[in-house]
């Protein structure tokens, strides 16, 4: 990777972190559990990496099997995380 | 990579950010979660578009398996067990990042036989470390939370030195991994060390500190995804990863503040051990008991009630009878609210979810800062399954392990009723002076059974 590409990634990292801190500070304590399970689902974004790793041809390499393993785990995270967060948020009602 | 895909990743990133922004208002929160999920779907589809169509079968097979497991777990899990689920899922996220990093390493060294450049190599090593620590750390936290492993801290001498040595070894072997990339032994050692460190850093931390630990591991799982983003030169992974990283860190901070502990103090562990051996010699606390009927009469004659729920309420599954109790109070025009301490329950916001499940309106759930001044002019405080969060020793006794921790001023109310199974100690293993206060009455017995009886008495009175 060249320096320009690396700097670009760091750029994104720093700005996204600041944005994250700003936004998440505004989430009310009532919603901290759904926030955590929801961010759990978001951290399943590794699914993108897992897909790329699985796309390799043939079943002979270590790299392919690791990719498939990662894909199963990341999908559990994504699907389970969003589903359980939705289930919880559905319960928050104001009367 | 085509620019269409890059644009799709940008849209996904924006949807993640919007999703979290919508979580700022309780009424919009569900919409936010949906937006975030749409973002994820876009990111997945965009990735699939770039990939070789010939490997779709195994991809869909993997996603089908993962999706089915995730969906089944999400539908089936009890709200009391959400902390365990989050702990486990943090671990899966960490392991997925570790596996992607390893996969990339083997792809380059064995299949493509190209050299891994410095930045890439550092990213892979970082991803292995964070991912591995997140995985085993989360598994230990999960075992502690579901009681398969004792919540007691496990400490031994030289523990911190060992951790330090392991980290130094990790760095050394990391350099070797970079220098001798074709040798798979070095990266294997890295994985083993990372997994070991994860276990070692969580075992000394006691059960009472698990809210801090899962918040922190949540943050790590985001950082692991971030590191993976650096390996794959992929922005969407970095954006999503750093949002999660920031979220976990903020929650960690809030939890630490609510316990008046520094993060370092929590991580070094052993909390609760010293206290368990400590204040046995103190004066025996004499308590006054109250019966079901009398308790019902106290509720009946009050004009304002604050209920302080703790994890014990969830264990006794008393949420639903508490809602009935609240309804009885509201029928009598008694103001009835809930005071929520930030560390009540086993994870941030846990009490709110449990009470929401019991169909209690969320505007009745009041945070500590907002309600603490109201205890002075409240007739009756009902403490259910909470202990340390109402222990006045936190204010008055510098010897107490929880001294300095912000607490709910339950003792300031005219009358306090504490529903408790027995005179056992709280999760942190500390005596509670409140129980001996002149305005405090103990309602012994299983919370669900006794409260059901109280509600029954109140129904008869009406």
Interface residues (C-beta under 8 A of the other chain):
Chain A: X1 X5 X6 X9 X12 X13 X16 X17 X19 X20 X21 X23 X24 X25 X26 X27 X28 X29 X30 X31 X32 X33 X34 X35 X36 X37 X38 X39 X40 X41 X42 X43 X44 X45 X46 X47 X48 X49 X50 X51 X52 X53 X54 X55 X56 X57 X59 X61 X62 X63 X64 X66 X67 X68 X69 X70 X71 X72 X73 X74 X75 X76 X77 X78 X79 X80 X81 X82 X83 X84 X85 X86 X87 X88 X89 X90 X91 X92 X93 X94 X95
Chain B: X13 X16 X17 X19 X20 X21 X23 X24 X26 X27 X29 X30 X32 X33 X34 X36 X37 X40 X43 X44 X47 X48 X51 X52 X54 X55 X58 X59 X62 X63 X65 X66 X67 X69 X70 X71 X73 X74 X75 X77 X79 X82 X85 X86 X89 X90 X92 X93 X95 X96 X97 X99 X100 X102 X103 X104 X105 X106 X107 X110 X111 X117 X119 X120 X214 X215 X218 X221 X222 X224 X225 X226 X228 X229 X230 X231 X232 X233 X234 X235 X236 X237 X238 X239 X240 X241 X242 X243 X244 X245 X246 X247 X248 X249 X250 X251 X254 X340 X342 X347 X348 X349 X350 X352 X353 X356 X357 X359 X361 X362 X363 X365 X367
